[in-house]
């Protein structure tokens, strides 16, 4: 499944450096605002030690990880919702992503200018949030006005839609995000095709100085962002974008040695990708054979036929059953044959809900 995470933040907070580390796409990073105008898109393989282990056991000809797209969206500034700083274009890019990764500067450096003159992550978060809210309000007011004109006919359905739109507008006018509105349902006719920016989930990335690694507990800026994220029911990940960009240039052995030298078990980018999966409610299942070991992404709660459909529509259309082994059993027993002999291969039908780490062989007939 194709999923996009949009990297946003004020200018000069480290977005492009982070994107470079994620995708090695070479997005330009410079010490002035609006360095990034058009969004850069990078397709990033999702690291998964389970897939590595399966490849080690099966020794397939090919190993294919699942992937996720990251979009480097240019820095927003005050007035972006009014078109300042290419604001309208930037906000339209955000409209297309599934998850917002909000990069917040949590380091002091006199050589890297800040658009507001000093470091204050909560103020910076508020600047971005305000622009997104203003844009949502503008979008909502246009829809509300259109429905109000049509509702003059007395149509009860339209009257109900108008009531819901007005309620959502009142909610936004209080400075609250759409995702915090209990009546928000993007599938409801009143709200369909609104594409509200503040309805999207947010993951905060605290960009710190190298000296704050591996433990950023002493950084007051990080603690402020973590507290803010906790209040929103969101997550905050700590990383040094500059260091992550350097790590991305290393091979696996060099990367491991570097992480050990700075006291880290895994890179900040790996933690970011894992957190993005949690925020989006994603899980991974695997298909394994002599030709290929492959990871696939589906949403939590996906049934077996729909999981089969991510591989090929014919698999879903002609679904018969899914022969399934948990990763833990496959890892312990060492092969499909051993799992089958031990009674650990299950035959699952249409009602089966796929679990994270399932190794699946789909039987179908079309």
Beta strands, then each sheet from edge to edge (+ up, - down):
strand 1: 4-8
strand 2: 40-45
strand 3: 62-64
strand 4: 67-72
strand 5: 99-105
strand 6: 201-207
strand 7: 235-239
strand 8: 282-288
strand 9: 292-299
strand 10: 319-325
strand 11: 346-348
strand 12: 359-364
sheet 1: 2+ 4- 1- 5- 6- 7-
sheet 2: 3+ 9+ 8-
sheet 3: 11+ 10- 12+
end
